[in-house]
Amino acid sequence: MLKIALFLSCSCVLIDATSVSTIAAESVPKALVGTWLAEDIGGRGVIDYLQTTLEINDDGTYSGFAGCNSYTGTFDLKGREIVFGPAGSTRKMCVPAVMDQETKFFEALKTGLSWKIEETKLVLAKADSTTALRLAPHTVSSDVLINIPGARTVDRQAVQYDCAGKPVAAEYINAGLVSLVTLTIGSEFVVASNVLSGSGAKYAGGQYVWWTKGDEATLIDTMKGDNDPGVTCSKAP
């Protein structure tokens, strides 16, 4: 029996960790505490399929995933100003677009920022009142373990697609008679299972149908009706 675990892991070393000061737990407003997902960095948005997170803890520490590397550090509070100390981070290298967003994220944390909660969003602003970061509450995902009777090997393949200008990340998972694809469509995460098809490979999950033929795929949103032709997707370079 083969076990499939759907998770990402990394064995890395933290560097250059620096402390600012220690904050008493009761000094950190409850509204700040939690894990936040970046929706905008410096007014230029973010890459749709890339998750940049910031976790603020009530013990005066912060951490998260910047897009390519994990990081950690400490912060100080001065009224409505939050000062993030230098972060220790892992030292992986990713594609230029990802590294560019990560660099902008770390740059945004370098200066003292005012903070406020707008509806459910955390907004961190510079001294000139322009937005440095806008973040939404983030629910941490859980690992899923599936037991596949009779399966001896697992084949996994991650592919990036361009669907009419919208990026979609797909991971194909095949084990024995089980064939799945996970799709990251903007902020949505979908697990779809292979279904019968006259040609190509067809998957269905949630409101979506994912139909692949060669290097192309079609993303169909069933909520748009039975006659919706879907969006043609091609493998990203």
Secondary structure, DSSP 8 states (H G I E B T S, - for coil): -EEEE---------B---------GGGS-TTT-EEEEEEEETTS---TT---EEEE-TTSEEEEE-SS-EEEEEEEEETTEEEE---EE------HHHHHHHHHHHHHTSS-EEEEEETTEEEEE-TTS-EEEEEEE-------EEEETT----EEEEEEEEETTEEEEEEEEEETTEEEEEEEETTEEEEEEEE--SSSEEEEETTEEEEEETTEEEEEEGGG-TT---EEEEE--
